[in-house]
């Protein structure tokens, strides 16, 4: 379907913005490092909360935490695929964590969205370009949008959608979840609610869910299983390896992905699995038994590694 190119969202419903007070309530404490004039890198508190630095920050023009405002859209080109219609391939190398493009379109309410869906169904349309912002606000890139509308689904994608607060406004950015090479197809997981007949998935991923409307299952680590594992290790070895004293941190940074750990804070303890290590921030992503992923600087935590 033909569409009109736009750079920013066009609101056909009332724009909901946070108040200036709420927006400026998110401050960062970043300062330039030696030999660098830039501030607000991966450790910026605002960025960790998926919020662009507000006008209350003293970062100035050297602030790096303004992906939607200051970072150029990555080079990409439209191609035709064998089974998935139009698609987008990267026209330059993209690094893990980098901003790729903003998902833009007409911002409509639920009532308008429902009307458009039924009209499209009656016309026999099978391609939908809808992205929910909140309970009563949807971005529809059917008639107006940018190249992001052509990014195809994959059950094992290389980008993800993130909701950011930019000057009080909720906007959707697409960020790389790993390094992407020039010529590689850009994909993200649609995770959409099926409207009408099921659609087969042709992403080709090893863990393909076969249908586009099928939600991914959340991997979970039960605390009971973790406790049994800990007990087994204690029985076998007579002790656990303590993160602060017996584990070689430099070696563990890269070799401990998938390991079960126990993190102790105050009088509480939690079991989780190390999922990822970020070379830039030097922090680990830990998935806990409820499926949630949290970021930790392991050098500052009291933790135990079960090996």
Order of alpha helices (4+ residues) and beta strands (2+ residues): beta-beta-alpha-alpha-alpha-beta-beta-beta-beta-alpha-beta-beta-beta-beta-beta-beta-beta-alpha-beta-alpha-beta-beta-beta-beta-beta
